[in-house]
Amino acid sequence: MNGRSTAIRRALLAAAAVALAAGCTAQAAAPGGSAGGSPAPAASAAGAGSASPSSGAPGSSAAPSGQSSAAPSVSGSGGPSASASPAVLAKGTENEQVREAQARLRQLGHFHRSPTAFYGAMTAEAVSAFQGRRGLPATGDVDAATWAALVAATRQPTGDELRPPTTNEVDTPDQRCTTGRVLCISKESRTLAWMVDGKVVSAMDVRFGAVNTPTREGTFKVDRKERTWKSTLYHSDMPYSMFFSGGQAVHYSADFAARGYNGGSHGCVNVRDEARLAQVFAQVRVGDKVVVHW
């Protein structure tokens, strides 16, 4: 009986030794140490201990050093594939790096709206056009190679380029707008540029009359200004009115601010940026020129 017990004991001790060598114990870690309270083993040079949070492993947020304009970071789960450049900016992305990319694309004539910081279909089309010009795969996504090419082809955007005063791109001023004090209004770009001696002082988006009540085109003068005004025909509020052709005026429109281009005026030039129009209203004088053109 004692001999058999001794044999069983030896067999159990041998099995335990094999289990420890294979690392298959499931003990809870003691506070401040490894399992069972014994010191944790030092990681070898080639072991898993080399993958620290600052090592640049997938999921690390450490940015590459030595770049004047950092490449956009990869979003989404999982690390990039070793066989393909990761898409760093793509449809649905919304951040300040998208805004910068849009501003740079606008410098090159590929993006024709104010930067929004949202990567939508228009941004994807602009990126594809840029990639095609540069001999890159026209994926519509900004990968590392596309970002590098875009940065190399452009300059760092200014504050005004990142956040322009208008959603629409301001049209080239009509020749009649290049001298004196002028409210230069383009039906083509749907913008109003307040210009003094050929220089744009301020710009804003505008909306025009509907088909049956079109805004008249031509050269006019500001006949009168009304800080607050209510239309005698349509009984709608017309703050910051600057009348230039009979009952037609440049004025703030709450409807334009709310509905955008889904509506139209009865012939007036609607502005949706009330604060910007208020500043221009304070500068414009009765007698200043108004040019409405295509």
DOGU-314712 format. One line per 4 residues: number of its first residue (from 1); their letters; for each residue z, x, y of C-alpha. Coordinates in nm, 4 decimals, padded with zeros to 6 digits. Layout:
# residues N
NUM) A) Z:X:Y | ...
END
This chain:
# residues 294
1) MNGR) 00.0000:00.0000:00.0000 | 00.0903:00.2812:00.2439 | -00.2281:00.4703:00.1541 | -00.4423:00.1636:00.2198
5) STAI) -00.2721:00.1020:00.5583 | -00.3323:00.4624:00.6551 | -00.7041:00.4328:00.5693 | -00.7417:00.1118:00.7720
9) RRAL) -00.5610:00.2692:01.0678 | -00.7930:00.5723:01.0600 | -01.1005:00.3446:01.0459 | -00.9835:00.1462:01.3490
13) LAAA) -00.9153:00.4640:01.5473 | -01.2643:00.5950:01.4647 | -01.4266:00.2685:01.5761 | -01.2332:00.2779:01.9035
17) AVAL) -01.3504:00.6338:01.9674 | -01.7157:00.5289:01.9183 | -01.6692:00.2324:02.1550 | -01.5212:00.4483:02.4292
21) AAGC) -01.8050:00.7011:02.3982 | -02.0625:00.4188:02.4388 | -01.8894:00.2740:02.7470 | -01.8656:-00.0790:02.6083
25) TAQA) -01.5045:-00.1538:02.7048 | -01.4526:-00.4554:02.9333 | -01.1229:-00.3778:03.0992 | -01.0378:-00.4993:03.4501
29) AAPG) -01.0395:-00.2272:03.7130 | -00.6969:-00.1278:03.8383 | -00.6457:-00.1344:04.2178 | -00.7785:00.1806:04.3779
33) GSAG) -00.9230:00.3273:04.0588 | -01.1377:00.2801:03.7500 | -01.0606:00.0736:03.4421 | -00.7123:00.1339:03.3052
37) GSPA) -00.6062:00.3218:03.6224 | -00.7602:00.6529:03.5214 | -00.9580:00.8500:03.7831 | -01.3212:00.7425:03.8269
41) PAAS) -01.5727:00.9988:03.7014 | -01.7723:01.1884:03.9647 | -02.1391:01.0841:03.9850 | -02.3865:01.3389:03.8593
45) AAGA) -02.6735:01.4594:04.0800 | -02.9223:01.2459:03.8871 | -02.6874:00.9534:03.8239 | -02.6580:00.6088:03.9756
49) GSAS) -02.4127:00.7364:04.2356 | -02.7058:00.8698:04.4436 | -02.8111:00.5159:04.5444 | -02.5727:00.4707:04.8360
53) PSSG) -02.6374:00.2080:05.1100 | -02.7807:00.4742:05.3408 | -03.0173:00.6251:05.0862 | -03.3178:00.4074:05.1778
57) APGS) -03.3144:00.2125:04.8542 | -03.4811:-00.1328:04.8513 | -03.2750:-00.3647:05.0675 | -03.1493:-00.0883:05.2953
61) SAAP) -03.1781:-00.1666:05.6668 | -03.2019:00.1957:05.7756 | -03.5061:00.2434:05.9995 | -03.7341:00.5498:05.9791
65) SGQS) -03.6468:00.8116:06.2340 | -03.8801:00.9726:06.4824 | -04.0813:00.6577:06.5650 | -04.1270:00.5458:06.9268
69) SAAP) -04.1986:00.1896:06.8143 | -04.0247:00.1163:06.4866 | -04.2306:-00.0374:06.2089 | -04.1237:-00.3950:06.1349
73) SVSG) -03.8776:-00.4241:05.8483 | -03.9668:-00.5980:05.5238 | -03.8325:-00.9522:05.4983 | -03.7699:-01.1429:05.1781
77) SGGP) -03.6038:-01.0533:04.8498 | -03.6831:-00.7518:04.6399 | -03.8255:-00.4137:04.7318 | -04.1913:-00.3357:04.8044
81) SASA) -04.4299:-00.2606:04.5221 | -04.5105:00.1065:04.4784 | -04.8808:00.0257:04.4378 | -04.9355:-00.1674:04.7628
85) SPAV) -04.8234:-00.1596:05.1247 | -04.5655:-00.4316:05.1840 | -04.6424:-00.7149:05.4248 | -04.3920:-00.6576:05.7024
89) LAKG) -04.5001:-00.9433:05.9301 | -04.6650:-01.2570:05.7930 | -04.6955:-01.6310:05.8485 | -04.3577:-01.7870:05.9064
93) TENE) -04.1935:-01.4737:06.0450 | -04.0168:-01.5262:06.3769 | -03.8643:-01.2308:06.5609 | -03.9143:-00.9993:06.8576
97) QVRE) -04.1418:-00.7678:06.6591 | -04.3871:-01.0569:06.6229 | -04.3732:-01.0995:07.0021 | -04.4542:-00.7302:07.0466
101) AQAR) -04.7410:-00.7483:06.7966 | -04.8846:-01.0501:06.9802 | -04.8584:-00.8709:07.3157 | -05.0365:-00.5657:07.1754
105) LRQL) -05.3078:-00.7842:07.0197 | -05.3483:-00.9558:07.3575 | -05.4062:-00.6176:07.5231 | -05.7032:-00.5719:07.2880
109) GHFH) -05.8421:-00.9216:07.3466 | -05.7567:-01.0574:07.0009 | -05.4735:-01.2927:07.1027 | -05.5333:-01.5388:07.3868
113) RSPT) -05.1964:-01.7050:07.4389 | -04.8576:-01.5967:07.5596 | -04.6509:-01.4236:07.2913 | -04.4268:-01.6754:07.1163
117) AFYG) -04.2425:-01.4521:06.8652 | -04.3601:-01.6915:06.5891 | -04.6222:-01.5747:06.3372 | -04.8565:-01.8699:06.2897
121) AMTA) -05.2228:-01.9268:06.2092 | -05.3460:-01.7991:06.5483 | -05.1552:-01.4734:06.5052 | -05.2897:-01.4312:06.1531
125) EAVS) -05.6468:-01.4791:06.2825 | -05.5883:-01.2232:06.5564 | -05.4496:-00.9733:06.3060 | -05.7474:-01.0276:06.0734
129) AFQG) -05.9874:-00.9637:06.3619 | -05.8049:-00.6432:06.4527 | -05.8004:-00.5271:06.0906 | -06.1732:-00.5931:06.0577
133) RRGL) -06.2451:-00.3841:06.3671 | -06.0346:-00.0971:06.2317 | -06.1780:-00.0992:05.8797 | -05.8533:-00.2253:05.7282
137) PATG) -05.8280:-00.5022:05.4666 | -05.8413:-00.8266:05.6675 | -05.5346:-00.9856:05.5090 | -05.3956:-01.1408:05.8258
141) DVDA) -05.0569:-00.9808:05.7506 | -04.9206:-00.6805:05.9383 | -04.8468:-00.4135:05.6799 | -04.7342:-00.0586:05.7604
145) ATWA) -05.0907:00.0714:05.8050 | -05.1869:-00.2169:06.0366 | -04.8740:-00.1715:06.2463 | -04.9404:00.2023:06.2829
149) ALVA) -05.3018:00.1361:06.3869 | -05.1949:-00.1334:06.6343 | -04.9333:00.0904:06.7973 | -05.1846:00.3771:06.8210
153) ATRQ) -05.4485:00.1545:06.9853 | -05.2182:00.0031:07.2501 | -04.9385:00.0876:07.4924 | -04.5820:-00.0373:07.4929
157) PTGD) -04.5949:-00.3940:07.6345 | -04.4268:-00.4583:07.9681 | -04.1712:-00.7328:08.0226 | -04.4357:-00.9545:08.1848
161) ELRP) -04.6691:-00.9010:07.8889 | -04.3969:-00.9963:07.6408 | -04.3003:-01.3069:07.8405 | -04.5907:-01.4023:08.0711
165) PTTN) -04.5460:-01.6778:08.3290 | -04.8038:-01.9068:08.1655 | -04.8867:-02.0247:07.8160 | -05.2565:-02.0101:07.9028
169) EVDT) -05.4275:-01.6871:07.9970 | -05.4996:-01.6797:08.3716 | -05.8715:-01.6999:08.4441 | -06.0601:-01.4427:08.6490
173) PDQR) -06.0158:-01.5624:09.0090 | -06.3071:-01.7433:09.1699 | -06.4663:-01.5404:09.4489 | -06.3352:-01.7952:09.7011
177) CTTG) -05.9797:-01.7051:09.5964 | -05.9985:-01.3329:09.6750 | -05.9109:-01.3507:10.0449 | -05.6286:-01.5170:10.2330
181) RVLC) -05.3595:-01.7499:10.0981 | -05.4984:-01.9619:09.8147 | -05.3907:-02.2009:09.5429 | -05.6591:-02.0949:09.2931
185) ISKE) -05.6896:-02.3618:09.0219 | -05.9074:-02.3061:08.7149 | -06.0155:-02.5972:08.4972 | -06.1491:-02.3488:08.2442
189) SRTL) -05.8154:-02.1790:08.1733 | -05.5986:-02.4710:08.2913 | -05.3966:-02.2458:08.5190 | -05.2928:-02.2327:08.8826
193) AWMV) -05.2627:-01.8925:09.0471 | -05.0909:-01.8643:09.3843 | -05.2767:-01.5739:09.5458 | -05.2280:-01.3794:09.8664
197) DGKV) -05.5014:-01.1383:09.9783 | -05.6565:-01.1243:09.6321 | -05.3308:-01.0614:09.4464 | -05.1697:-01.3100:09.2040
201) VSAM) -04.8163:-01.3771:09.3258 | -04.7319:-01.6471:09.0710 | -04.9114:-01.8401:08.7969 | -04.8447:-02.1532:08.5938
205) DVRF) -05.0030:-02.3962:08.3481 | -05.1659:-02.7100:08.4899 | -05.3097:-03.0381:08.3660 | -05.5862:-03.2393:08.5310
209) GAVN) -05.7038:-03.5971:08.5711 | -05.8242:-03.8085:08.2829 | -06.1917:-03.8935:08.2312 | -06.1809:-04.2020:08.4534
213) TPTR) -05.9725:-04.0307:08.7244 | -06.0994:-03.6704:08.7397 | -05.9554:-03.4002:08.9616 | -06.2080:-03.3168:09.2321
217) EGTF) -06.3573:-02.9682:09.2423 | -06.4314:-02.7642:09.5505 | -06.2606:-02.5894:09.8422 | -05.9843:-02.7778:10.0250
221) KVDR) -05.6768:-02.7181:10.2391 | -05.3164:-02.8244:10.1946 | -05.2953:-03.1353:10.4171 | -04.9235:-03.1980:10.3791
225) KERT) -04.6206:-03.1132:10.1674 | -04.3592:-03.3520:10.0297 | -04.0496:-03.2169:09.8526 | -03.9860:-03.5596:09.7035
229) WKST) -04.2533:-03.8264:09.6755 | -04.3281:-04.1384:09.4730 | -04.6853:-04.2486:09.4149 | -04.7646:-04.5621:09.6137
233) LYHS) -05.0280:-04.6599:09.3554 | -04.8649:-04.5702:09.0230 | -04.4974:-04.5598:09.1294 | -04.4370:-04.2312:08.9506
237) DMPY) -04.2306:-03.9434:09.0890 | -04.4276:-03.6488:09.2322 | -04.1779:-03.3716:09.3209 | -04.3040:-03.0687:09.5161
241) SMFF) -04.6290:-03.2402:09.6150 | -04.8916:-03.0373:09.7993 | -05.1726:-03.2775:09.8939 | -05.5197:-03.1293:09.9248
245) SGGQ) -05.7776:-03.4087:09.8805 | -05.6786:-03.7576:09.9836 | -05.4179:-03.8761:09.7357 | -05.4717:-03.5824:09.4989
249) AVHY) -05.2003:-03.3195:09.5018 | -05.0471:-03.0333:09.3100 | -04.7061:-03.1560:09.1890 | -04.4471:-03.1294:08.9132
253) SADF) -04.4948:-03.3734:08.6247 | -04.2097:-03.4616:08.3904 | -04.4688:-03.6220:08.1612 | -04.6629:-03.2954:08.1384
257) AARG) -04.3398:-03.1091:08.0639 | -04.2590:-03.3557:07.7843 | -04.6011:-03.4297:07.6295 | -04.8148:-03.1331:07.7249
261) YNGG) -05.1883:-03.1857:07.7071 | -05.1551:-03.5094:07.5117 | -05.1660:-03.6900:07.8455 | -05.3472:-03.6610:08.1781
265) SHGC) -05.3018:-03.7369:08.5457 | -05.4693:-03.9869:08.7778 | -05.6472:-03.6999:08.9495 | -05.3573:-03.4791:09.0562
269) VNVR) -05.2962:-03.1246:08.9350 | -04.9846:-03.1509:08.7174 | -04.7453:-02.8571:08.6753 | -04.4809:-02.8450:08.4001
273) DEAR) -04.2761:-02.5456:08.5199 | -04.0603:-02.7062:08.7886 | -03.8659:-02.3938:08.8850 | -04.1800:-02.1838:08.9304
277) LAQV) -04.3544:-02.4577:09.1302 | -04.0475:-02.4923:09.3546 | -04.0762:-02.1233:09.4443 | -04.4465:-02.1562:09.5262
281) FAQV) -04.3843:-02.4794:09.7209 | -04.1446:-02.2863:09.9452 | -04.4107:-02.0219:10.0168 | -04.7211:-02.2371:10.0663
285) RVGD) -04.7970:-02.3536:10.4211 | -04.9899:-02.6532:10.5442 | -05.3441:-02.5278:10.6033 | -05.3481:-02.2816:10.3090
289) KVVV) -05.6665:-02.2918:10.0994 | -05.6977:-02.4768:09.7682 | -05.9834:-02.3920:09.5322 | -06.0444:-02.6055:09.2208
293) HW) -06.3140:-02.4544:08.9987 | -06.4438:-02.4124:08.6458
END
